[in-house]
Structures are given as structure tokens and as C-alpha cells.
């Protein structure tokens, strides 16, 4: 019964007796960002103010499907393909488990390498 109500929010559950559950794209993006940051070798992307940079995550939610585009900063010395594979698995699992949506793709772009 999932349907898109606008391009920024999707209905996850709707019950005429209880109401509806909606999720914003920004929430899905936050889940993806936090999951990626849990992977060893990923350095949190933060701005000069020390807050997470949201532009590093873009999600497209249509019906019950999600595509995540994620730019990550890796710590120096980590194997890029292996670390990215872990990030993809972690993000896919977190998005699907927390939202009930199907995560079709997790596309990763290496935005930088952090030394230290």
C-alpha cells in the first residue's frame, strides 16, 4: 500500500483506522549517512562548522524502492574496493531494516582521503 505523495516524502503504511506513516527523503539520507560512518575506514564528512555535510548523500525514493548516491571520505591506508563493499552492504541493510523499503542501489563516489 506504499505510494508516493510527493518527491520528498513517501507513505510507508496507511490504515484508515490508525492513520498513515510517512518518511521523508532526508530521513532515508540520514540513515544512509550514519550507516556509512559506522564502517571502519570511512571518515565522517563534516563541514568547517563540525556538522555532518548532507550534500554527500542523495536518495531517490519511488514507491517502495530507494537508490542511494553516497560520497565518502576514506581514511588513508584502507583498501578502497573492500571498504566500499562494506559501506554498500551496511547502508543497504540499515535502510531496508529501518524503513521497510527496498534499497536497489548504493552508488559510492570517493570524495577524498583523510590522513591521520
Order of alpha helices (4+ residues) and beta strands (2+ residues): beta-beta-beta-alpha-beta-beta-beta-alpha-beta
